[in-house]
Amino acid sequence: MSIFRQYIAPLLVVLVFLIALVAVSARIFLPSDMAAPAPVGVLIRSL
């Protein structure tokens, strides 16, 4: 159990942090229209 607490758990925390950092910073490289938030309005199309 001490191996998990000393090595594996901190490694998992760092990996989750790095994945989140890459996901957030990837928005810098997206085109400006894709980096914008999604529109809130609802489009209703008749079939």
Secondary structure as UniProt FT lines:
FT   HELIX           2..3
FT   HELIX           4..8
FT   HELIX           9..25
FT   HELIX           26..29
FT   HELIX           32..35
//
